[in-house]
Amino acid sequence: MFAQGAEAVMAPLTRDDPARSWRGRFEPIERGGLSGLAWSAEFERMRTRAGLLSHLESLPWPRPGACRC
């Protein structure tokens, strides 16, 4: 996930949250000049990521045009 200037929005997504419809968390990518710009997540099964895209779409991105999944 690339999201310029979205550290505050991404911070809760770096922690597990049983209240979310999807399971997992994002980890910041801190190399290659991507610090504060990119996060990654790994999902082993489809059902653990159900609802992820709709959740991401609902977040208050500071620069929505700069977000890429």
C-alpha positions in Angstrom: 0.0 0.0 0.0 1.4 3.4 -1.0 -0.2 6.3 0.8 1.7 9.5 0.9 1.4 11.5 4.1 -0.9 8.9 5.7 1.1 7.8 8.8 -1.7 8.8 11.1 -4.3 6.9 9.1 -2.1 3.8 8.8 -1.0 3.7 12.4 -4.1 1.8 13.7 -3.8 -0.6 10.8 -0.4 -1.7 12.1 -2.0 -3.3 15.1 -4.3 -6.3 15.3 -7.9 -5.4 15.9 -10.5 -8.1 16.5 -13.3 -5.6 15.8 -12.3 -5.3 12.1 -14.0 -7.5 9.5 -10.5 -8.5 8.2 -7.7 -10.1 10.1 -4.1 -9.0 9.9 -2.1 -5.8 10.1 0.2 -3.7 7.9 3.9 -3.3 8.5 5.7 -0.1 7.5 8.3 -0.5 4.7 11.4 1.4 6.1 13.9 0.9 3.3 14.6 2.2 -0.2 13.3 5.7 0.6 9.8 4.5 1.3 9.7 5.4 5.0 6.3 6.9 5.7 5.1 6.1 2.2 4.5 2.4 2.0 3.1 -0.4 4.1 2.8 -4.1 3.4 0.5 -6.9 4.6 0.4 -10.6 3.9 -2.8 -12.7 4.0 -2.7 -16.5 3.8 -6.4 -17.0 3.1 -9.1 -15.0 1.2 -11.5 -14.9 4.2 -9.0 -13.2 6.5 -9.0 -10.2 4.1 -12.7 -10.0 3.5 -13.8 -6.4 3.9 -10.2 -5.0 3.6 -10.8 -2.9 0.5 -14.0 -1.4 1.7 -12.4 -0.6 5.0 -9.5 1.1 3.3 -11.9 3.1 1.1 -13.8 4.3 4.2 -10.7 5.9 5.8 -10.0 9.6 5.8 -7.0 9.7 3.6 -5.2 13.1 3.6 -4.4 12.7 -0.2 -6.8 10.1 -1.6 -5.3 10.5 -5.1 -1.9 9.5 -3.7 -3.1 6.1 -2.4 -2.4 2.9 -4.2 -3.2 -0.7 -3.2 
